Amino acid sequence: MGTTLAATLALVGCSGTGGGEAAPTGGFDPDEKVELHIAWWGNDERSAIMAEAIDMFEEEYPNITVVEEPVGAPDDLFNRLATDFASGTAPDVFALGGAKPQEYGAAGALLDLSTVSEQLPTDAYPDFTLTNATVDDTLYGLPTGGNAIGVLVNKAVFEKAGVELPDGSWTWDDFIDAANEITAKAGDGVVGLDLRIQDILGTYVAQYVDTGIYDWDGDLAVDADTIQDWYEMEEQLVADGGLPDPSVIVEHWNVTPDQTLFGTGKAGMSFAYSNQIGAYAAGAGGDVEIVTPPTSTDSSGVAVLPSQFWSIAATTKHPEASALLVDWLLNQPEPAKVILANRGLPFNPDTLEVVKPLLAPADTQSAEYLESVLEVGVVAPPQPAGGAILNELSQRIESDILFGNTSAADGAQQWVDELTASLAND
């Protein structure tokens, strides 16, 4: 899909409204009747939250009607955006994540936010929160909020297995021992670890490589030996019981948090982002903690990352109205009371002050974890557009290794070769 999308966006960038600038509109008329389309991914709860926030927006701006276009999963949205851009029907405002802000921004498909600074000020956001949506010094999106990866721990499972709870100052050997011991002692089909590799591999690499998987030029910064070490650790966990059978791992790769082994109370640990604590805890019995991932170096490898970005199509006929909508969703106090931490804790300090007293216990826990990560975390370069294959690639290689179709050494080298080629074609 990456080649098709790149070609589609290149066409957008070559069009009369490409290059990150909107078509001329003759200025913003606050009385003009405007219809905006907004697209995002998420579950029914998120759609209900968005509907309430958008209803409030339409009351504040009665001349603007907003058409909501939610989809379930991120890839569903990205596939649809590729089709919409190709047909000239892209939504005015949409959510992006991962490498997508870099990919769309570089292709000229997104609005340069400096052109709508009157409606959408960005000066409250720390510079590191804008890195992923900045291309050639031009800002193409604003972050919805922040997350950091950690280890979710089911305290009841640890207690049942008689395993000591981690305090965050643990090594990977400690982690492996805990996972194996839980599987051996917890019973009822409970395993030590519910693994979703794409959520943790970057953190593991950043413990050994200063910048993580990529460097600041968008090139691959990690060698095959480090990737091999990770895959060999997975093999060891499967062999010793800390991980379930590879068929079970694959089956649970892309399910929602409540359907995972951890989310159904069948695993003692899982890697997840801090804003997902509540979603995982609901099915896991609720007694869940989040701690920093283990490390066997002097670096935690953990970065505070924007969870998503709101961006505006360069082709929108209503750039100022679109900017007002994004400003409403990110910077205004009344909708903040509805949105809270649904897309991560707000990076705008003023919005965060509104949100913090209203947070549910799981989100309060997330806020406390983020504050701790800020003391020990790292600053990561943006994921380059060619890095969009990372999740699929990592899972595919993981499957080949765990099912015995290739060795960890050969799989790691294939991982490096494919990702290097994808970055070169960016």
C-alpha positions as CSV (number, residue, x, y, z in Angstrom):
1,M,0.0,0.0,0.0
2,G,2.9,2.3,0.7
3,T,3.9,2.8,-3.0
4,T,0.3,3.5,-4.0
5,L,-0.1,6.0,-1.3
6,A,3.2,7.7,-2.1
7,A,2.1,8.0,-5.7
8,T,-1.3,9.4,-4.7
9,L,0.2,12.0,-2.4
10,A,2.8,13.0,-5.0
11,L,-0.1,13.8,-7.4
12,V,-1.7,15.9,-4.7
13,G,1.6,17.7,-4.1
14,C,1.8,18.5,-7.8
15,S,-1.7,19.8,-8.0
16,G,-2.6,23.5,-7.8
17,T,-3.4,23.2,-4.2
18,G,-0.4,21.1,-3.1
19,G,2.8,22.2,-1.5
20,G,1.1,22.6,1.9
21,E,-0.9,25.7,0.9
22,A,-4.6,25.8,0.6
23,A,-6.5,27.0,-2.4
24,P,-7.2,30.8,-2.3
25,T,-10.4,31.5,-0.4
26,G,-10.5,35.3,-0.3
27,G,-10.2,35.4,3.5
28,F,-12.4,34.1,6.3
29,D,-16.0,35.1,6.4
30,P,-17.5,34.3,9.9
31,D,-21.0,34.4,8.4
32,E,-20.4,32.1,5.5
33,K,-22.2,28.8,5.6
34,V,-19.5,26.2,5.7
35,E,-19.5,22.4,5.7
36,L,-16.4,20.6,7.1
37,H,-15.7,16.9,7.0
38,I,-13.6,15.3,9.8
39,A,-12.2,11.7,9.9
40,W,-10.6,9.7,12.7
41,W,-10.2,6.2,14.0
42,G,-11.4,4.7,17.2
43,N,-14.1,2.8,19.0
44,D,-17.7,3.8,19.8
45,E,-16.7,5.5,23.0
46,R,-14.4,7.9,21.1
47,S,-17.1,8.5,18.5
48,A,-19.6,9.5,21.3
49,I,-17.0,11.9,22.8
50,M,-16.3,13.4,19.4
51,A,-20.0,13.8,18.7
52,E,-20.4,15.8,21.9
53,A,-17.4,18.0,21.3
54,I,-18.5,18.7,17.7
55,D,-22.0,19.5,18.8
56,M,-20.5,22.1,21.2
57,F,-18.4,23.5,18.3
58,E,-21.4,23.9,16.1
59,E,-23.2,25.8,18.8
60,E,-20.2,28.1,19.1
61,Y,-20.0,28.5,15.3
62,P,-23.5,28.1,14.0
63,N,-22.4,28.9,10.5
64,I,-20.2,25.8,10.4
65,T,-21.7,22.3,10.0
66,V,-19.3,19.3,10.7
67,V,-19.8,15.9,9.0
68,E,-18.3,13.2,11.1
69,E,-16.5,10.3,9.4
70,P,-15.2,7.8,12.0
71,V,-13.6,4.4,11.2
72,G,-12.6,1.6,13.5
73,A,-8.9,1.1,13.0
74,P,-6.0,3.3,12.0
75,D,-5.2,1.3,8.8
76,D,-8.9,1.6,7.8
77,L,-8.6,5.4,7.9
78,F,-5.2,5.5,6.1
79,N,-6.5,3.3,3.3
80,R,-9.6,5.5,2.9
81,L,-7.5,8.7,3.0
82,A,-5.4,7.3,0.1
83,T,-8.6,6.7,-1.9
84,D,-10.1,10.1,-0.9
85,F,-7.0,12.0,-1.9
86,A,-6.9,10.2,-5.3
87,S,-10.5,11.1,-6.0
88,G,-10.3,14.7,-4.7
89,T,-12.7,14.0,-1.8
90,A,-10.3,14.1,1.2
91,P,-11.8,15.3,4.5
92,D,-10.9,18.8,5.6
93,V,-9.6,17.6,9.0
94,F,-8.3,14.1,9.9
95,A,-6.2,12.2,12.4
96,L,-2.7,10.9,11.5
97,G,-0.3,8.8,13.5
98,G,3.1,7.1,13.2
99,A,5.0,8.1,10.1
100,K,1.9,9.5,8.3
101,P,2.4,13.2,9.2
102,Q,5.9,13.0,7.7
103,E,4.7,11.1,4.6
104,Y,1.7,13.4,3.9
105,G,3.6,16.5,4.8
106,A,6.5,15.7,2.5
107,A,4.1,15.1,-0.3
108,G,2.4,18.5,0.0
109,A,-0.9,17.0,1.0
110,L,-1.2,18.9,4.3
111,L,-1.9,22.5,5.1
112,D,1.0,24.6,6.5
113,L,-0.4,25.6,9.9
114,S,1.5,28.9,9.9
115,T,-1.0,30.0,7.2
116,V,-3.9,29.8,9.8
117,S,-2.0,30.8,12.9
118,E,-4.7,33.4,13.8
119,Q,-7.3,30.7,14.1
120,L,-4.9,28.0,15.4
121,P,-2.0,29.2,17.6
122,T,0.7,26.6,18.2
123,D,3.1,28.4,20.5
124,A,2.0,26.6,23.7
125,Y,3.3,23.3,22.4
126,P,6.8,22.1,23.5
127,D,9.1,21.7,20.5
128,F,9.6,18.0,21.0
129,T,5.9,17.4,20.7
130,L,5.9,18.8,17.1
131,T,8.8,16.9,15.7
132,N,6.8,14.1,14.0
133,A,4.6,16.6,12.1
134,T,7.4,19.0,11.1
135,V,8.9,18.6,7.6
136,D,11.5,21.0,6.3
137,D,10.8,23.4,9.2
138,T,7.1,23.5,8.3
139,L,4.5,22.3,10.8
140,Y,1.7,20.2,9.3
141,G,-0.2,18.9,12.4
142,L,-0.8,19.4,16.1
143,P,-0.6,16.5,18.6
144,T,-3.7,15.4,20.4
145,G,-1.8,14.3,23.5
146,G,1.0,12.3,24.8
147,N,1.7,8.7,25.7
148,A,4.7,6.7,26.8
149,I,5.2,2.9,26.6
150,G,5.4,0.9,29.8
151,V,4.8,-2.6,31.2
152,L,1.3,-3.2,32.4
153,V,1.3,-5.5,35.4
154,N,-1.7,-7.4,36.7
155,K,-1.1,-7.3,40.4
156,A,-3.6,-10.1,41.1
157,V,-1.8,-12.5,38.7
158,F,1.6,-11.7,40.3
159,E,0.1,-12.3,43.8
160,K,-1.5,-15.6,42.8
161,A,1.8,-16.8,41.3
162,G,3.8,-15.6,44.3
163,V,6.0,-13.4,42.1
164,E,7.4,-10.2,43.4
165,L,6.0,-7.0,41.8
166,P,8.6,-5.1,39.7
167,D,9.5,-1.6,40.9
168,G,10.8,-0.3,37.6
169,S,14.5,-0.8,38.3
170,W,14.6,-4.3,36.7
171,T,16.7,-5.8,34.0
172,W,15.6,-7.9,31.0
173,D,16.8,-11.0,32.9
174,D,14.5,-10.1,35.8
175,F,11.6,-9.6,33.3
176,I,12.2,-13.0,31.7
177,D,12.4,-14.8,35.0
178,A,9.1,-13.1,36.1
179,A,7.3,-14.1,32.9
180,N,8.4,-17.7,33.1
181,E,7.6,-18.0,36.8
182,I,4.1,-16.6,36.3
183,T,3.3,-19.2,33.6
184,A,4.6,-22.0,35.8
185,K,2.7,-21.0,38.9
186,A,-0.4,-18.9,38.1
187,G,-2.4,-21.8,36.6
188,D,-5.7,-21.5,34.8
189,G,-4.0,-21.0,31.4
190,V,-2.4,-17.7,32.5
191,V,0.9,-16.8,30.8
192,G,3.6,-14.5,32.0
193,L,3.7,-12.2,29.0
194,D,1.2,-11.0,26.3
195,L,3.6,-9.7,23.6
196,R,2.9,-7.2,20.9
197,I,6.3,-6.5,19.4
198,Q,5.6,-3.3,17.6
199,D,4.9,-1.6,20.9
200,I,8.2,-2.2,22.5
201,L,10.9,-2.9,19.9
202,G,11.7,0.8,19.5
203,T,12.2,1.2,23.3
204,Y,14.4,-1.8,23.4
205,V,16.6,-0.5,20.6
206,A,16.8,3.0,22.2
207,Q,18.4,1.4,25.3
208,Y,21.4,0.5,23.0
209,V,21.3,3.2,20.3
210,D,21.1,6.9,21.3
211,T,18.4,7.9,18.8
212,G,16.6,4.6,18.7
213,I,15.7,2.8,15.4
214,Y,16.2,6.0,13.2
215,D,18.7,8.8,13.3
216,W,17.8,12.5,12.9
217,D,18.4,12.3,9.1
218,G,15.7,9.6,8.8
219,D,18.2,6.7,8.2
220,L,18.3,3.4,10.0
221,A,20.4,3.7,13.2
222,V,20.3,0.1,14.5
223,D,22.3,-2.9,13.4
224,A,21.1,-6.4,12.9
225,D,22.8,-7.7,16.0
226,T,20.6,-5.7,18.3
227,I,17.4,-6.8,16.5
228,Q,18.7,-10.4,16.6
229,D,19.1,-10.1,20.4
230,W,15.5,-9.1,20.7
231,Y,14.2,-12.0,18.6
232,E,16.4,-14.4,20.5
233,M,14.9,-13.2,23.8
234,E,11.4,-14.0,22.3
235,E,12.6,-17.4,21.3
236,Q,13.9,-18.0,24.9
237,L,10.6,-16.9,26.4
238,V,8.6,-19.2,24.1
239,A,10.9,-22.1,24.9
240,D,10.8,-21.5,28.7
241,G,7.0,-20.8,28.9
242,G,7.0,-17.1,29.6
243,L,5.3,-16.5,26.2
244,P,2.4,-18.7,24.9
245,D,2.6,-20.8,21.7
246,P,3.5,-18.7,18.6
247,S,0.0,-19.4,17.2
248,V,-1.5,-17.7,20.2
249,I,0.9,-14.7,19.8
250,V,-0.1,-14.3,16.2
251,E,-3.8,-14.6,16.9
252,H,-3.6,-11.7,19.3
253,W,-1.4,-9.3,17.3
254,N,-4.0,-6.8,16.3
255,V,-7.0,-7.3,18.6
256,T,-8.4,-4.5,20.7
257,P,-7.1,-4.2,24.3
258,D,-10.1,-5.9,25.9
259,Q,-9.6,-8.9,23.7
260,T,-5.9,-9.4,24.4
261,L,-4.6,-12.1,26.8
262,F,-3.8,-9.4,29.3
263,G,-7.1,-7.6,28.8
264,T,-9.0,-10.9,29.6
265,G,-6.9,-11.6,32.7
266,K,-4.9,-14.4,31.0
267,A,-1.5,-12.7,31.2
268,G,0.6,-11.2,34.0
269,M,2.3,-8.5,31.9
270,S,1.9,-6.7,28.6
271,F,3.6,-3.7,26.8
272,A,1.2,-0.9,26.2
273,Y,1.0,2.9,26.0
274,S,0.0,4.8,29.1
275,N,-3.3,6.1,27.8
276,Q,-4.5,2.5,27.4
277,I,-4.3,1.6,31.1
278,G,-8.1,1.8,31.5
279,A,-8.9,-0.2,28.4
280,Y,-6.7,-3.0,29.4
281,A,-7.6,-2.9,33.1
282,A,-11.3,-3.1,32.6
283,G,-11.1,-6.8,31.5
284,A,-8.1,-7.7,33.6
285,G,-9.9,-7.2,36.9
286,G,-8.9,-3.5,37.3
287,D,-5.9,-4.0,39.6
288,V,-3.3,-2.9,37.1
289,E,-0.1,-0.9,37.4
290,I,2.2,0.5,34.8
291,V,6.0,0.5,35.3
292,T,8.9,1.5,33.1
293,P,10.2,-1.3,30.8
294,P,13.2,-3.3,32.0
295,T,16.6,-2.2,30.8
296,S,20.1,-3.8,31.0
297,T,21.8,-0.5,30.2
298,D,21.9,3.0,31.6
299,S,19.1,4.2,29.4
300,S,15.4,3.6,29.8
301,G,14.8,3.9,26.1
302,V,11.3,5.4,26.8
303,A,10.2,8.5,24.9
304,V,7.1,10.5,25.5
305,L,5.4,10.4,22.1
306,P,2.4,12.2,20.6
307,S,-0.4,9.6,20.2
308,Q,-2.0,11.2,17.2
309,F,-2.0,14.4,15.2
310,W,-4.9,16.5,13.8
311,S,-4.0,17.7,10.3
312,I,-5.8,19.7,7.7
313,A,-5.9,18.8,4.0
314,A,-4.0,21.3,1.7
315,T,-6.9,21.0,-0.7
316,T,-9.5,22.2,1.8
317,K,-11.8,25.0,0.6
318,H,-12.1,26.2,4.2
319,P,-8.7,26.4,5.8
320,E,-9.6,29.0,8.5
321,A,-12.8,27.1,9.5
322,S,-10.8,23.9,9.6
323,A,-8.2,25.5,11.8
324,L,-11.0,26.7,14.2
325,L,-12.2,23.1,14.5
326,V,-8.7,21.8,15.3
327,D,-8.2,24.7,17.8
328,W,-11.5,23.7,19.4
329,L,-10.5,20.1,19.8
330,L,-7.1,20.8,21.2
331,N,-7.0,24.3,22.9
332,Q,-10.4,25.3,24.2
333,P,-11.4,24.5,27.8
334,E,-15.0,23.4,27.4
335,P,-14.4,20.6,24.9
336,A,-11.3,19.6,26.9
337,K,-13.7,18.6,29.7
338,V,-15.4,16.1,27.4
339,I,-12.3,14.8,25.5
340,L,-10.1,14.5,28.6
341,A,-7.3,12.0,27.9
342,N,-9.0,10.0,25.2
343,R,-6.2,10.6,22.8
344,G,-3.4,11.0,25.4
345,L,-2.8,13.7,27.9
346,P,-2.9,17.2,26.3
347,F,0.5,18.8,25.5
348,N,-1.0,22.3,25.7
349,P,-0.3,23.2,29.4
350,D,-3.5,25.3,29.6
351,T,-5.6,22.4,28.4
352,L,-3.8,20.0,30.7
353,E,-4.7,22.2,33.7
354,V,-8.3,21.9,32.8
355,V,-8.2,18.2,32.3
356,K,-6.1,16.9,35.3
357,P,-8.7,17.4,38.1
358,L,-11.3,15.6,36.0
359,L,-9.3,12.5,35.1
360,A,-10.5,9.0,35.9
361,P,-8.2,6.9,38.1
362,A,-6.5,5.1,35.2
363,D,-5.8,8.4,33.5
364,T,-4.5,9.9,36.7
365,Q,-2.1,6.9,36.8
366,S,-1.1,7.6,33.2
367,A,-0.4,11.2,34.1
368,E,1.8,10.2,37.0
369,Y,3.6,7.7,34.8
370,L,4.3,10.3,32.1
371,E,5.7,12.6,34.7
372,S,8.1,9.9,35.8
373,V,9.1,9.1,32.3
374,L,9.9,12.8,31.6
375,E,12.6,12.5,34.3
376,V,14.3,9.3,32.8
377,G,13.0,9.3,29.2
378,V,14.7,10.0,25.8
379,V,13.9,12.3,22.9
380,A,13.3,10.3,19.8
381,P,13.6,11.5,16.1
382,P,10.4,11.4,14.1
383,Q,9.5,8.2,12.3
384,P,10.4,8.8,8.7
385,A,7.8,8.0,6.0
386,G,9.6,4.8,5.0
387,G,9.2,3.6,8.6
388,A,5.5,3.0,8.0
389,I,6.3,-0.7,7.3
390,L,7.8,-1.2,10.8
391,N,4.9,-2.9,12.5
392,E,4.0,-5.2,9.6
393,L,7.7,-6.0,9.0
394,S,8.4,-6.7,12.7
395,Q,5.4,-9.0,13.1
396,R,6.2,-10.9,9.8
397,I,9.8,-11.5,10.8
398,E,8.7,-12.5,14.3
399,S,6.3,-15.0,12.9
400,D,9.0,-16.5,10.6
401,I,11.4,-16.9,13.5
402,L,9.0,-18.2,16.1
403,F,7.5,-20.8,13.7
404,G,11.0,-21.9,12.8
405,N,10.9,-20.7,9.2
406,T,14.1,-18.7,9.6
407,S,16.8,-18.1,12.2
408,A,16.9,-15.1,14.5
409,A,20.1,-14.0,12.7
410,D,18.7,-14.3,9.2
411,G,15.4,-12.7,10.3
412,A,17.2,-9.8,11.9
413,Q,19.2,-9.1,8.8
414,Q,16.1,-9.3,6.6
415,W,14.4,-6.8,9.0
416,V,17.4,-4.4,8.5
417,D,17.5,-4.9,4.8
418,E,13.8,-4.4,4.2
419,L,13.5,-1.3,6.4
420,T,16.7,0.2,4.9
421,A,15.2,-0.2,1.4
422,S,11.9,1.3,2.5
423,L,13.7,4.3,4.0
424,A,15.8,4.7,0.8
425,N,12.6,4.8,-1.3
426,D,11.0,7.4,1.0
